[in-house]
Amino acid sequence: MTESLHTAHTSELDPAARQEIRDLLDAAFDHDFSDDDWDHALGGVHAWVRDSRGIAAHGSVIQRRVLHRGRSLRVGYVEAVAVRSDRRRQGLGGRVMDALECVIGSAYRVGALSASDEGAALYAARGWQVWAGAIAALGPGGVVALPEEEGTTYLWPGAAGLPAVSDALVFDWRDGDVL
């Protein structure tokens, strides 16, 4: 099957391409991909694999700010990674992650993502590491602990290495799932 890898910023996607990506995500997540989830995937760089049936795999990386030890880190946050059901376990997720990691490595201090149970093995095999420290978010009323995100938040070191685990990672706030 002939397939091709593509990358583009959200601003470069025409409405048809955005809809095709959204349709893939809705199907891949069993129609449990909310409008907030979709919003979180926009505004950065998308990577996708197209085959003869359309978009077979997708992921995006967006910028987030994370407070750590009194510093605001520019983080490349991976969102909306999915592979069409008939193309799973064929390396397409890895191809998408190759492209996203290239963006992270050249533009961000570190990469981060929140892994589902199904996706965790892919990320771990690629060198992503579970954050062993506390996770929080800077909410409208101050810092909010997110213990449910501990153990599912992964970091990719890039060239700068991982932050020290001694202090929490405090992510920027957003509607829907914060991570």
N, C-alpha and C positions, 0 to 999 in steps of 0.2 A: 504494500500500500504506500503510495507516494504521500509524503507529509512534509510540511515546511514550518519552521519556527519564525515567529514574528515578534517584534517589540515596538511599542509606541506609547507615547504619553496619552493620558485620557483625552486631552484636547485634540489629539490627532485621530481619534476614533470617530467615524461617522455614525449616525444614529442606528444604521443597520448592524454594524459591528458591535456596538454597545448592546443592542437587543439580543444578538446571537450569544454574546458572552453571558448576559443575564439569564437567558434561557438554559444555557449549559449549567450555570450555577444552581438555578432552581431545580433542575432535574437531578444533578449530582447530590444535592443536599435534601432530596426527597421533599421538595417544596417547603423546606424549613429555612430558607435563605431570605431574611427579612429585608425591607427597604433600608433599614439602618445598616445591615450587613453590606448591602450594595453600596450605600453611601461611603462606607469605610473603605471600599475597594477602589474608589475613584480619587483622582487628583495626583496620581503618580504614574509610574511606568508599568505597563501591562506586558506580559509575555504570554504567547499562546501558540499552540501547535494546531495547524489546520491540515486535515486530510480530505479525501474525496467526499466525505459526508459532512464536512463543515469543521467547526472548532471542536477539537478532541480533548484539549487540555488548556488550562488557563491559570494564571496567578498574577498578582500585582504587588508592587512594593510602593509604599507611601511614606512620607516623612511624619514622624512623631517626635515629641519631646519627652525625655525621661529625666527626672531629677535623680541624681545619685551623688551622695557625699558633697552636697552643696553646689554641684555643677549641673547645668542643663545640657544633656547629651542629645545630639542629632542622631536619631535612630531610623534605620530603614526597616519599616514594619511590613511583614509579608501578610497579605490578605488574599482571600478568595482563590485558594489553590484547589483545583478540582480536575478530575479526568472523567471523560464520558465513560459510562459503564462498560461499553463494548471494547474499550481500549485500555482498561486498567491492567496493571502489572506488566506493561510493555515498555517501561522506561520513559514515558511521556512526562510524568511528574518530575523526573530527574532533569529532563531537558528544560522544562520551565524553570526549575530551581537554579540550573546553571546560569540562565540569563538573569534571573533576579539577584543571585549572589554576585554576579559581575557588577550590577548596578550598586548593590550595597557596598561592595569592596572599594568602589571608586568614588562614592559620594557620601558615605555615612561612617560614623564612629564605630557602630556595631549594628548587627541585624537582630531582630526580635520577631517572635511569632507566638501565637497560642495554638497548640497542636491538639487536634482531635485524637481519640484513641486510634482511629484508622490511619492517621497521617504521621503519628509519632515515630514509627520505625523508619520512614523515609528520611525525616529530618535528622534523627540520631545517626543513621548510616552516612550522612553527608557531613558530619562533624558539628552539627548543632548540639548544644549542651543545655540540659535542663538547668534553669536558674535555681540554685540551692537556697537562696535567701528569700526574704519577704517581698511581697508584691503589694503595691498600693496604687491609688490614683489620687490626683489632686482634684477633688470634686468641688462643686459650688460652695460647700460649707467647710472646706478644708480637706485634709488628707483622710482618705477612706481606705482602710485595710481591705485587701482582696484575697483572703486565704484560699478561696475556691480556685484561684488561678495558680496557686503554688503547686508545682509538680507538672504543670502543663505549659508553662512559659519557657520557651527555648531561646537561647542567644547564639548568634554566630559571630565569632571574634573578629573577622576581617583582619586588617593589618595591625590595628591598634591593640588587639587582645581584649579579653573580657574584663569588665569592671570587678573590683573586689567585692566579695560576697558579704562583707561585714555590715553593709547598710542596705536598706530596702531600695528597690527600683520603684520610683513613683511616676507612673505614666500620666500623660495629659488626659483630661476628661473628655468623653464624647457620649452622645446618646446611644441607646441600645447596649450591646455588650461592650464594656470598656476595653476588654482584650479579646 
